[in-house]
Amino acid sequence: MTADHRGLRAAGLGVAVAALTVPLLTACGSASGHTGTGGAAISATCTAVGAVLSDGPDPAADPVGYAEAQIRPLRAIQTSDHALRAAIGALAEAYDRVFVSNDTSAAASRAVTAAARQVNATCPGAAS
């Protein structure tokens, strides 16, 4: 094999590797598995959810105050993704139930856990 053929063969192999690698990297590029413009919007929404939930009183020290601090900001988050919007709404509603019950309702606490799971299904770790 001449040097020219080896160079072409190596270049062809490089193109083949790139053709296989780019789709894999693109698929892994989004935490929620969404790609494109919609994926960017969902990623931004997930970031907003995480930011909201990181604010407020310490949830362990003041669960009622923490719940109260989450309700309005969560309800203010807008997204065109119907499932994510429903999950965020359910989480806001669950925190409202915790606040109204003064953190004495086991059902409200379970609702927070279930709604957080829904949010985390699209936004891994955002509601953790």
N, CA, C and O atoms as CSV, one atom per row, in Angstrom:
chain,resi,resn,atom,element,x,y,z
A,1,MET,N,N,0.856,-1.164,0.000
A,1,MET,CA,C,0.000,0.000,0.000
A,1,MET,C,C,0.900,1.224,0.000
A,1,MET,O,O,1.858,1.299,0.770
A,2,THR,N,N,0.598,2.167,-0.851
A,2,THR,CA,C,1.409,3.372,-0.938
A,2,THR,C,C,1.027,4.342,0.170
A,2,THR,O,O,0.009,4.176,0.842
A,3,ALA,N,N,1.851,5.339,0.342
A,3,ALA,CA,C,1.597,6.347,1.370
A,3,ALA,C,C,0.295,7.088,1.097
A,3,ALA,O,O,-0.425,7.449,2.028
A,4,ASP,N,N,-0.013,7.318,-0.201
A,4,ASP,CA,C,-1.259,8.013,-0.546
A,4,ASP,C,C,-2.470,7.185,-0.140
A,4,ASP,O,O,-3.442,7.732,0.382
A,5,HIS,N,N,-2.429,5.878,-0.370
A,5,HIS,CA,C,-3.547,5.010,-0.021
A,5,HIS,C,C,-3.714,4.908,1.497
A,5,HIS,O,O,-4.837,4.881,2.002
A,6,ARG,N,N,-2.595,4.852,2.220
A,6,ARG,CA,C,-2.675,4.805,3.682
A,6,ARG,C,C,-3.308,6.080,4.218
A,6,ARG,O,O,-4.123,6.025,5.139
A,7,GLY,N,N,-2.945,7.219,3.658
A,7,GLY,CA,C,-3.512,8.500,4.094
A,7,GLY,C,C,-5.008,8.554,3.840
A,7,GLY,O,O,-5.770,9.022,4.686
A,8,LEU,N,N,-5.431,8.071,2.666
A,8,LEU,CA,C,-6.861,8.064,2.350
A,8,LEU,C,C,-7.611,7.099,3.262
A,8,LEU,O,O,-8.713,7.399,3.719
A,9,ARG,N,N,-7.015,5.949,3.523
A,9,ARG,CA,C,-7.643,4.962,4.400
A,9,ARG,C,C,-7.788,5.520,5.818
A,9,ARG,O,O,-8.837,5.352,6.440
A,10,ALA,N,N,-6.752,6.179,6.333
A,10,ALA,CA,C,-6.799,6.774,7.662
A,10,ALA,C,C,-7.840,7.891,7.708
A,10,ALA,O,O,-8.570,8.021,8.690
A,11,ALA,N,N,-7.909,8.692,6.650
A,11,ALA,CA,C,-8.899,9.769,6.601
A,11,ALA,C,C,-10.307,9.187,6.582
A,11,ALA,O,O,-11.203,9.709,7.245
A,12,GLY,N,N,-10.504,8.116,5.830
A,12,GLY,CA,C,-11.812,7.455,5.775
A,12,GLY,C,C,-12.210,6.897,7.126
A,12,GLY,O,O,-13.374,6.988,7.515
A,13,LEU,N,N,-11.265,6.323,7.843
A,13,LEU,CA,C,-11.528,5.794,9.169
A,13,LEU,C,C,-11.904,6.927,10.123
A,13,LEU,O,O,-12.806,6.780,10.948
A,14,GLY,N,N,-11.208,8.057,10.004
A,14,GLY,CA,C,-11.511,9.216,10.845
A,14,GLY,C,C,-12.925,9.726,10.602
A,14,GLY,O,O,-13.635,10.074,11.546
A,15,VAL,N,N,-13.330,9.771,9.345
A,15,VAL,CA,C,-14.690,10.211,9.004
A,15,VAL,C,C,-15.709,9.231,9.565
A,15,VAL,O,O,-16.740,9.649,10.092
A,16,ALA,N,N,-15.441,7.944,9.462
A,16,ALA,CA,C,-16.368,6.933,9.980
A,16,ALA,C,C,-16.517,7.048,11.493
A,16,ALA,O,O,-17.629,6.964,12.016
A,17,VAL,N,N,-15.419,7.237,12.190
A,17,VAL,CA,C,-15.463,7.386,13.644
A,17,VAL,C,C,-16.255,8.638,14.011
A,17,VAL,O,O,-17.080,8.607,14.924
A,18,ALA,N,N,-16.007,9.730,13.308
A,18,ALA,CA,C,-16.730,10.977,13.585
A,18,ALA,C,C,-18.223,10.800,13.311
A,18,ALA,O,O,-19.057,11.303,14.065
A,19,ALA,N,N,-18.560,10.094,12.243
A,19,ALA,CA,C,-19.973,9.887,11.903
A,19,ALA,C,C,-20.692,9.080,12.977
A,19,ALA,O,O,-21.881,9.289,13.218
A,20,LEU,N,N,-19.983,8.163,13.623
A,20,LEU,CA,C,-20.591,7.376,14.687
A,20,LEU,C,C,-20.587,8.109,16.028
A,20,LEU,O,O,-21.492,7.913,16.840
A,21,THR,N,N,-19.593,8.939,16.266
A,21,THR,CA,C,-19.430,9.594,17.563
A,21,THR,C,C,-20.349,10.800,17.728
A,21,THR,O,O,-20.916,10.988,18.804
A,22,VAL,N,N,-20.508,11.613,16.704
A,22,VAL,CA,C,-21.295,12.838,16.826
A,22,VAL,C,C,-22.721,12.562,17.287
A,22,VAL,O,O,-23.176,13.233,18.214
A,23,PRO,N,N,-23.465,11.603,16.692
A,23,PRO,CA,C,-24.820,11.365,17.198
A,23,PRO,C,C,-24.836,10.905,18.652
A,23,PRO,O,O,-25.742,11.267,19.403
A,24,LEU,N,N,-23.857,10.121,19.052
A,24,LEU,CA,C,-23.806,9.674,20.439
A,24,LEU,C,C,-23.555,10.836,21.382
A,24,LEU,O,O,-24.190,10.931,22.432
A,25,LEU,N,N,-22.642,11.715,21.023
A,25,LEU,CA,C,-22.362,12.873,21.868
A,25,LEU,C,C,-23.549,13.815,21.910
A,25,LEU,O,O,-23.854,14.384,22.958
A,26,THR,N,N,-24.220,13.987,20.781
A,26,THR,CA,C,-25.399,14.841,20.735
A,26,THR,C,C,-26.486,14.290,21.633
A,26,THR,O,O,-27.133,15.052,22.352
A,27,ALA,N,N,-26.701,12.993,21.611
A,27,ALA,CA,C,-27.735,12.375,22.443
A,27,ALA,C,C,-27.407,12.520,23.918
A,27,ALA,O,O,-28.309,12.641,24.748
A,28,CYS,N,N,-26.128,12.508,24.248
A,28,CYS,CA,C,-25.723,12.628,25.649
A,28,CYS,C,C,-25.587,14.070,26.086
A,28,CYS,O,O,-25.380,14.330,27.271
A,29,GLY,N,N,-25.694,15.006,25.178
A,29,GLY,CA,C,-25.465,16.398,25.495
A,29,GLY,C,C,-26.530,17.033,26.366
A,29,GLY,O,O,-26.278,18.071,26.977
A,30,SER,N,N,-27.708,16.445,26.444
A,30,SER,CA,C,-28.785,17.013,27.241
A,30,SER,C,C,-29.109,16.070,28.376
A,30,SER,O,O,-29.280,14.870,28.162
A,31,ALA,N,N,-29.192,16.600,29.575
A,31,ALA,CA,C,-29.460,15.771,30.748
A,31,ALA,C,C,-30.806,15.087,30.649
A,31,ALA,O,O,-30.973,13.981,31.163
A,32,SER,N,N,-31.783,15.728,29.991
A,32,SER,CA,C,-33.106,15.144,29.931
A,32,SER,C,C,-33.318,14.330,28.666
A,32,SER,O,O,-34.403,13.781,28.478
A,33,GLY,N,N,-32.326,14.230,27.791
A,33,GLY,CA,C,-32.452,13.453,26.575
A,33,GLY,C,C,-33.130,14.219,25.457
A,33,GLY,O,O,-33.377,13.642,24.398
A,34,HIS,N,N,-33.441,15.490,25.645
A,34,HIS,CA,C,-34.065,16.308,24.625
A,34,HIS,C,C,-32.971,17.009,23.843
A,34,HIS,O,O,-31.946,17.398,24.402
A,35,THR,N,N,-33.195,17.169,22.544
A,35,THR,CA,C,-32.207,17.851,21.722
A,35,THR,C,C,-32.884,18.972,20.960
A,35,THR,O,O,-34.112,19.054,20.922
A,36,GLY,N,N,-32.087,19.832,20.357
A,36,GLY,CA,C,-32.618,20.911,19.553
A,36,GLY,C,C,-33.100,22.067,20.403
A,36,GLY,O,O,-32.797,22.167,21.591
A,37,THR,N,N,-33.868,22.947,19.750
A,37,THR,CA,C,-34.367,24.145,20.415
A,37,THR,C,C,-35.254,23.795,21.589
A,37,THR,O,O,-35.150,24.411,22.649
A,38,GLY,N,N,-36.134,22.805,21.415
A,38,GLY,CA,C,-36.997,22.381,22.522
A,38,GLY,C,C,-36.184,21.877,23.686
A,38,GLY,O,O,-36.529,22.129,24.841
A,39,GLY,N,N,-35.107,21.166,23.402
A,39,GLY,CA,C,-34.239,20.655,24.457
A,39,GLY,C,C,-33.556,21.778,25.203
A,39,GLY,O,O,-33.375,21.697,26.418
A,40,ALA,N,N,-33.175,22.820,24.494
A,40,ALA,CA,C,-32.552,23.972,25.146
A,40,ALA,C,C,-33.549,24.667,26.056
A,40,ALA,O,O,-33.195,25.100,27.153
A,41,ALA,N,N,-34.797,24.778,25.606
A,41,ALA,CA,C,-35.833,25.408,26.421
A,41,ALA,C,C,-36.118,24.572,27.666
A,41,ALA,O,O,-36.289,25.116,28.757
A,42,ILE,N,N,-36.168,23.259,27.503
A,42,ILE,CA,C,-36.407,22.381,28.646
A,42,ILE,C,C,-35.231,22.445,29.608
A,42,ILE,O,O,-35.419,22.457,30.825
A,43,SER,N,N,-34.038,22.485,29.073
A,43,SER,CA,C,-32.853,22.599,29.925
A,43,SER,C,C,-32.887,23.895,30.727
A,43,SER,O,O,-32.547,23.906,31.910
A,44,ALA,N,N,-33.297,24.985,30.085
A,44,ALA,CA,C,-33.403,26.267,30.786
A,44,ALA,C,C,-34.482,26.191,31.870
A,44,ALA,O,O,-34.313,26.741,32.958
A,45,THR,N,N,-35.582,25.515,31.571
A,45,THR,CA,C,-36.644,25.353,32.561
A,45,THR,C,C,-36.142,24.526,33.737
A,45,THR,O,O,-36.416,24.855,34.891
A,46,CYS,N,N,-35.418,23.472,33.455
A,46,CYS,CA,C,-34.861,22.634,34.523
A,46,CYS,C,C,-33.908,23.433,35.405
A,46,CYS,O,O,-33.903,23.277,36.626
A,47,THR,N,N,-33.108,24.284,34.785
A,47,THR,CA,C,-32.206,25.140,35.541
A,47,THR,C,C,-32.999,26.085,36.438
A,47,THR,O,O,-32.627,26.319,37.587
A,48,ALA,N,N,-34.098,26.626,35.904
A,48,ALA,CA,C,-34.947,27.538,36.687
A,48,ALA,C,C,-35.567,26.807,37.871
A,48,ALA,O,O,-35.622,27.348,38.975
A,49,VAL,N,N,-36.032,25.584,37.651
A,49,VAL,CA,C,-36.617,24.796,38.741
A,49,VAL,C,C,-35.573,24.556,39.829
A,49,VAL,O,O,-35.850,24.744,41.014
A,50,GLY,N,N,-34.387,24.146,39.427
A,50,GLY,CA,C,-33.315,23.912,40.389
A,50,GLY,C,C,-32.964,25.171,41.169
A,50,GLY,O,O,-32.705,25.112,42.371
A,51,ALA,N,N,-32.957,26.319,40.476
A,51,ALA,CA,C,-32.638,27.583,41.147
A,51,ALA,C,C,-33.714,27.951,42.164
A,51,ALA,O,O,-33.405,28.389,43.272
A,52,VAL,N,N,-34.971,27.772,41.785
A,52,VAL,CA,C,-36.070,28.063,42.716
A,52,VAL,C,C,-35.951,27.194,43.961
A,52,VAL,O,O,-36.047,27.687,45.085
A,53,LEU,N,N,-35.744,25.907,43.753
A,53,LEU,CA,C,-35.721,24.978,44.878
A,53,LEU,C,C,-34.468,25.108,45.746
A,53,LEU,O,O,-34.427,24.581,46.858
A,54,SER,N,N,-33.466,25.796,45.251
A,54,SER,CA,C,-32.271,26.004,46.069
A,54,SER,C,C,-32.390,27.255,46.930
A,54,SER,O,O,-31.543,27.505,47.788
A,55,ASP,N,N,-33.444,28.046,46.701
A,55,ASP,CA,C,-33.664,29.264,47.486
A,55,ASP,C,C,-34.620,29.012,48.641
A,55,ASP,O,O,-35.373,28.038,48.649
A,56,GLY,N,N,-34.571,29.902,49.601
A,56,GLY,CA,C,-35.501,29.827,50.725
A,56,GLY,C,C,-34.842,29.265,51.964
A,56,GLY,O,O,-33.647,28.972,51.971
A,57,PRO,N,N,-35.631,29.117,53.008
A,57,PRO,CA,C,-35.104,28.572,54.265
A,57,PRO,C,C,-34.620,27.133,54.079
A,57,PRO,O,O,-34.957,26.471,53.098
A,58,ASP,N,N,-33.843,26.678,55.019
A,58,ASP,CA,C,-33.372,25.290,55.015
A,58,ASP,C,C,-34.584,24.376,55.178
A,58,ASP,O,O,-35.303,24.485,56.171
A,59,PRO,N,N,-34.824,23.479,54.222
A,59,PRO,CA,C,-36.020,22.633,54.296
A,59,PRO,C,C,-36.051,21.729,55.531
A,59,PRO,O,O,-37.132,21.391,56.012
A,60,ALA,N,N,-34.907,21.340,56.042
A,60,ALA,CA,C,-34.887,20.488,57.234
A,60,ALA,C,C,-35.185,21.297,58.498
A,60,ALA,O,O,-35.848,20.809,59.414
A,61,ALA,N,N,-34.696,22.523,58.541
A,61,ALA,CA,C,-34.889,23.354,59.726
A,61,ALA,C,C,-36.258,24.039,59.742
A,61,ALA,O,O,-36.833,24.243,60.811
A,62,ASP,N,N,-36.781,24.393,58.568
A,62,ASP,CA,C,-38.049,25.116,58.475
A,62,ASP,C,C,-38.852,24.602,57.283
A,62,ASP,O,O,-38.960,25.292,56.269
A,63,PRO,N,N,-39.424,23.387,57.394
A,63,PRO,CA,C,-40.131,22.809,56.247
A,63,PRO,C,C,-41.332,23.638,55.794
A,63,PRO,O,O,-41.625,23.682,54.599
A,64,VAL,N,N,-42.031,24.294,56.720
A,64,VAL,CA,C,-43.196,25.106,56.349
A,64,VAL,C,C,-42.743,26.371,55.614
A,64,VAL,O,O,-43.319,26.736,54.590
A,65,GLY,N,N,-41.726,27.027,56.130
A,65,GLY,CA,C,-41.185,28.216,55.472
A,65,GLY,C,C,-40.595,27.881,54.115
A,65,GLY,O,O,-40.748,28.644,53.161
A,66,TYR,N,N,-39.920,26.741,54.026
A,66,TYR,CA,C,-39.355,26.316,52.752
A,66,TYR,C,C,-40.474,26.071,51.746
A,66,TYR,O,O,-40.394,26.525,50.604
A,67,ALA,N,N,-41.511,25.358,52.162
A,67,ALA,CA,C,-42.638,25.078,51.268
A,67,ALA,C,C,-43.269,26.379,50.784
A,67,ALA,O,O,-43.553,26.536,49.597
A,68,GLU,N,N,-43.486,27.310,51.712
A,68,GLU,CA,C,-44.098,28.590,51.349
A,68,GLU,C,C,-43.228,29.345,50.341
A,68,GLU,O,O,-43.748,29.972,49.419
A,69,ALA,N,N,-41.920,29.285,50.515
A,69,ALA,CA,C,-41.000,30.006,49.633
A,69,ALA,C,C,-40.977,29.439,48.214
A,69,ALA,O,O,-40.533,30.126,47.293
A,70,GLN,N,N,-41.441,28.212,48.015
A,70,GLN,CA,C,-41.365,27.572,46.698
A,70,GLN,C,C,-42.615,27.797,45.846
A,70,GLN,O,O,-42.529,27.762,44.619
A,71,ILE,N,N,-43.754,28.023,46.459
A,71,ILE,CA,C,-45.039,28.004,45.758
A,71,ILE,C,C,-45.094,29.020,44.618
A,71,ILE,O,O,-45.274,28.638,43.462
A,72,ARG,N,N,-44.944,30.293,44.927
A,72,ARG,CA,C,-45.064,31.337,43.895
A,72,ARG,C,C,-43.991,31.224,42.813
A,72,ARG,O,O,-44.317,31.280,41.627
A,73,PRO,N,N,-42.719,31.064,43.189
A,73,PRO,CA,C,-41.695,30.965,42.137
A,73,PRO,C,C,-41.904,29.765,41.211
A,73,PRO,O,O,-41.674,29.873,40.007
A,74,LEU,N,N,-42.338,28.621,41.755
A,74,LEU,CA,C,-42.599,27.471,40.893
A,74,LEU,C,C,-43.751,27.767,39.943
A,74,LEU,O,O,-43.681,27.435,38.759
A,75,ARG,N,N,-44.801,28.383,40.449
A,75,ARG,CA,C,-45.959,28.706,39.598
A,75,ARG,C,C,-45.614,29.733,38.527
A,75,ARG,O,O,-46.300,29.810,37.508
A,76,ALA,N,N,-44.573,30.517,38.734
A,76,ALA,CA,C,-44.170,31.535,37.764
A,76,ALA,C,C,-43.353,30.960,36.612
A,76,ALA,O,O,-43.182,31.626,35.591
A,77,ILE,N,N,-42.849,29.747,36.756
A,77,ILE,CA,C,-42.026,29.135,35.704
A,77,ILE,C,C,-42.922,28.751,34.530
A,77,ILE,O,O,-43.939,28.078,34.701
A,78,GLN,N,N,-42.532,29.183,33.354
A,78,GLN,CA,C,-43.277,28.893,32.125
A,78,GLN,C,C,-42.490,27.891,31.278
A,78,GLN,O,O,-41.266,27.973,31.176
A,79,THR,N,N,-43.208,26.952,30.680
A,79,THR,CA,C,-42.598,26.009,29.739
A,79,THR,C,C,-43.659,25.532,28.766
A,79,THR,O,O,-44.834,25.422,29.115
A,80,SER,N,N,-43.240,25.251,27.552
A,80,SER,CA,C,-44.172,24.725,26.552
A,80,SER,C,C,-44.288,23.207,26.638
A,80,SER,O,O,-45.151,22.616,25.990
A,81,ASP,N,N,-43.430,22.575,27.430
A,81,ASP,CA,C,-43.486,21.125,27.611
A,81,ASP,C,C,-44.618,20.799,28.590
A,81,ASP,O,O,-44.532,21.109,29.778
A,82,HIS,N,N,-45.668,20.174,28.078
A,82,HIS,CA,C,-46.872,19.929,28.877
A,82,HIS,C,C,-46.603,19.055,30.098
A,82,HIS,O,O,-47.086,19.354,31.190
A,83,ALA,N,N,-45.851,17.999,29.929
A,83,ALA,CA,C,-45.574,17.090,31.050
A,83,ALA,C,C,-44.755,17.792,32.135
A,83,ALA,O,O,-45.025,17.627,33.325
A,84,LEU,N,N,-43.770,18.563,31.727
A,84,LEU,CA,C,-42.949,19.282,32.694
A,84,LEU,C,C,-43.770,20.366,33.388
A,84,LEU,O,O,-43.640,20.566,34.595
A,85,ARG,N,N,-44.612,21.062,32.631
A,85,ARG,CA,C,-45.464,22.092,33.229
A,85,ARG,C,C,-46.385,21.469,34.277
A,85,ARG,O,O,-46.570,22.030,35.357
A,86,ALA,N,N,-46.963,20.309,33.957
A,86,ALA,CA,C,-47.837,19.620,34.911
A,86,ALA,C,C,-47.068,19.178,36.148
A,86,ALA,O,O,-47.578,19.282,37.264
A,87,ALA,N,N,-45.857,18.691,35.965
A,87,ALA,CA,C,-45.035,18.242,37.098
A,87,ALA,C,C,-44.664,19.413,38.001
A,87,ALA,O,O,-44.711,19.293,39.225
A,88,ILE,N,N,-44.297,20.539,37.407
A,88,ILE,CA,C,-43.951,21.730,38.196
A,88,ILE,C,C,-45.192,22.229,38.942
A,88,ILE,O,O,-45.107,22.611,40.109
A,89,GLY,N,N,-46.335,22.225,38.269
A,89,GLY,CA,C,-47.584,22.635,38.915
A,89,GLY,C,C,-47.946,21.722,40.075
A,89,GLY,O,O,-48.389,22.186,41.125
A,90,ALA,N,N,-47.756,20.428,39.882
A,90,ALA,CA,C,-48.041,19.466,40.953
A,90,ALA,C,C,-47.111,19.688,42.141
A,90,ALA,O,O,-47.530,19.548,43.290
A,91,LEU,N,N,-45.852,20.033,41.872
A,91,LEU,CA,C,-44.907,20.289,42.953
A,91,LEU,C,C,-45.301,21.560,43.715
A,91,LEU,O,O,-45.246,21.586,44.944
A,92,ALA,N,N,-45.693,22.602,42.996
A,92,ALA,CA,C,-46.144,23.833,43.649
A,92,ALA,C,C,-47.371,23.561,44.503
A,92,ALA,O,O,-47.470,24.047,45.630
A,93,GLU,N,N,-48.309,22.780,43.966
A,93,GLU,CA,C,-49.526,22.433,44.710
A,93,GLU,C,C,-49.188,21.603,45.951
A,93,GLU,O,O,-49.778,21.805,47.013
A,94,ALA,N,N,-48.260,20.687,45.822
A,94,ALA,CA,C,-47.863,19.851,46.962
A,94,ALA,C,C,-47.221,20.710,48.054
A,94,ALA,O,O,-47.505,20.525,49.238
A,95,TYR,N,N,-46.353,21.654,47.657
A,95,TYR,CA,C,-45.761,22.549,48.652
A,95,TYR,C,C,-46.839,23.416,49.304
A,95,TYR,O,O,-46.753,23.717,50.495
A,96,ASP,N,N,-47.847,23.818,48.535
A,96,ASP,CA,C,-48.957,24.586,49.098
A,96,ASP,C,C,-49.689,23.760,50.163
A,96,ASP,O,O,-50.075,24.290,51.205
A,97,ARG,N,N,-49.875,22.480,49.901
A,97,ARG,CA,C,-50.528,21.596,50.878
A,97,ARG,C,C,-49.695,21.445,52.149
A,97,ARG,O,O,-50.239,21.394,53.252
A,98,VAL,N,N,-48.375,21.373,51.990
A,98,VAL,CA,C,-47.491,21.307,53.163
A,98,VAL,C,C,-47.626,22.587,53.973
A,98,VAL,O,O,-47.724,22.549,55.199
A,99,PHE,N,N,-47.630,23.720,53.280
A,99,PHE,CA,C,-47.735,25.006,53.964
A,99,PHE,C,C,-49.080,25.134,54.694
A,99,PHE,O,O,-49.118,25.507,55.867
A,100,VAL,N,N,-50.171,24.828,54.003
A,100,VAL,CA,C,-51.507,24.960,54.594
A,100,VAL,C,C,-51.676,24.030,55.798
A,100,VAL,O,O,-52.314,24.393,56.786
A,101,SER,N,N,-51.106,22.844,55.706
A,101,SER,CA,C,-51.239,21.875,56.801
A,101,SER,C,C,-50.220,22.102,57.917
A,101,SER,O,O,-50.202,21.373,58.909
A,102,ASN,N,N,-49.372,23.119,57.748
A,102,ASN,CA,C,-48.311,23.391,58.718
A,102,ASN,C,C,-47.391,22.177,58.889
A,102,ASN,O,O,-46.906,21.894,59.984
A,103,ASP,N,N,-47.168,21.473,57.781
A,103,ASP,CA,C,-46.298,20.295,57.724
A,103,ASP,C,C,-46.761,19.173,58.663
A,103,ASP,O,O,-45.938,18.436,59.206
A,104,THR,N,N,-48.080,19.047,58.851
A,104,THR,CA,C,-48.596,17.976,59.702
A,104,THR,C,C,-49.308,16.899,58.886
A,104,THR,O,O,-49.776,15.908,59.447
A,105,SER,N,N,-49.392,17.083,57.576
A,105,SER,CA,C,-50.103,16.132,56.726
A,105,SER,C,C,-49.131,15.176,56.046
A,105,SER,O,O,-48.284,15.585,55.251
A,106,ALA,N,N,-49.271,13.898,56.373
A,106,ALA,CA,C,-48.435,12.887,55.713
A,106,ALA,C,C,-48.771,12.828,54.226
A,106,ALA,O,O,-47.893,12.582,53.400
A,107,ALA,N,N,-50.032,13.050,53.885
A,107,ALA,CA,C,-50.438,13.033,52.478
A,107,ALA,C,C,-49.759,14.161,51.706
A,107,ALA,O,O,-49.360,13.970,50.557
A,108,ALA,N,N,-49.626,15.327,52.322
A,108,ALA,CA,C,-48.949,16.449,51.669
A,108,ALA,C,C,-47.469,16.126,51.452
A,108,ALA,O,O,-46.912,16.433,50.398
A,109,SER,N,N,-46.847,15.521,52.428
A,109,SER,CA,C,-45.440,15.137,52.298
A,109,SER,C,C,-45.248,14.111,51.189
A,109,SER,O,O,-44.290,14.188,50.420
A,110,ARG,N,N,-46.166,13.147,51.111
A,110,ARG,CA,C,-46.099,12.151,50.026
A,110,ARG,C,C,-46.318,12.820,48.668
A,110,ARG,O,O,-45.703,12.437,47.673
A,111,ALA,N,N,-47.198,13.822,48.636
A,111,ALA,CA,C,-47.444,14.540,47.379
A,111,ALA,C,C,-46.187,15.264,46.916
A,111,ALA,O,O,-45.897,15.295,45.721
A,112,VAL,N,N,-45.436,15.848,47.853
A,112,VAL,CA,C,-44.175,16.508,47.496
A,112,VAL,C,C,-43.201,15.488,46.918
A,112,VAL,O,O,-42.561,15.746,45.899
A,113,THR,N,N,-43.089,14.342,47.560
A,113,THR,CA,C,-42.176,13.302,47.081
A,113,THR,C,C,-42.565,12.828,45.681
A,113,THR,O,O,-41.706,12.682,44.811
A,114,ALA,N,N,-43.850,12.590,45.466
A,114,ALA,CA,C,-44.323,12.120,44.154
A,114,ALA,C,C,-44.121,13.190,43.085
A,114,ALA,O,O,-43.681,12.877,41.979
A,115,ALA,N,N,-44.433,14.442,43.396
A,115,ALA,CA,C,-44.271,15.522,42.424
A,115,ALA,C,C,-42.792,15.772,42.119
A,115,ALA,O,O,-42.434,16.055,40.975
A,116,ALA,N,N,-41.946,15.671,43.125
A,116,ALA,CA,C,-40.509,15.831,42.901
A,116,ALA,C,C,-39.994,14.742,41.966
A,116,ALA,O,O,-39.146,15.001,41.112
A,117,ARG,N,N,-40.506,13.527,42.126
A,117,ARG,CA,C,-40.128,12.433,41.212
A,117,ARG,C,C,-40.530,12.761,39.782
A,117,ARG,O,O,-39.776,12.497,38.845
A,118,GLN,N,N,-41.729,13.342,39.611
A,118,GLN,CA,C,-42.194,13.719,38.268
A,118,GLN,C,C,-41.264,14.761,37.658
A,118,GLN,O,O,-40.872,14.648,36.496
A,119,VAL,N,N,-40.915,15.766,38.437
A,119,VAL,CA,C,-40.005,16.810,37.926
A,119,VAL,C,C,-38.658,16.198,37.589
A,119,VAL,O,O,-38.096,16.490,36.533
A,120,ASN,N,N,-38.132,15.356,38.465
A,120,ASN,CA,C,-36.828,14.737,38.237
A,120,ASN,C,C,-36.811,13.794,37.039
A,120,ASN,O,O,-35.746,13.515,36.490
A,121,ALA,N,N,-37.977,13.302,36.629
A,121,ALA,CA,C,-38.033,12.447,35.437
A,121,ALA,C,C,-37.596,13.202,34.197
A,121,ALA,O,O,-36.990,12.620,33.297
A,122,THR,N,N,-37.895,14.489,34.139
A,122,THR,CA,C,-37.485,15.315,33.006
A,122,THR,C,C,-36.228,16.112,33.325
A,122,THR,O,O,-35.393,16.351,32.453
A,123,CYS,N,N,-36.106,16.517,34.574
A,123,CYS,CA,C,-34.989,17.348,35.026
A,123,CYS,C,C,-34.227,16.619,36.124
A,123,CYS,O,O,-34.388,16.950,37.299
A,124,PRO,N,N,-33.405,15.642,35.777
A,124,PRO,CA,C,-32.732,14.850,36.794
A,124,PRO,C,C,-31.994,15.718,37.823
A,124,PRO,O,O,-31.130,16.528,37.485
A,125,GLY,N,N,-32.373,15.512,39.093
A,125,GLY,CA,C,-31.706,16.193,40.190
A,125,GLY,C,C,-32.243,17.585,40.505
A,125,GLY,O,O,-31.848,18.167,41.515
A,126,ALA,N,N,-33.116,18.133,39.689
A,126,ALA,CA,C,-33.595,19.503,39.916
A,126,ALA,C,C,-34.404,19.602,41.196
A,126,ALA,O,O,-34.345,20.614,41.894
A,127,ALA,N,N,-35.157,18.560,41.509
A,127,ALA,CA,C,-36.026,18.607,42.687
A,127,ALA,C,C,-35.496,17.696,43.798
A,127,ALA,O,O,-36.267,17.181,44.609
A,128,SER,N,N,-34.202,17.507,43.827
A,128,SER,CA,C,-33.605,16.634,44.845
A,128,SER,C,C,-33.133,17.413,46.032
A,128,SER,O,O,-32.606,16.833,46.982
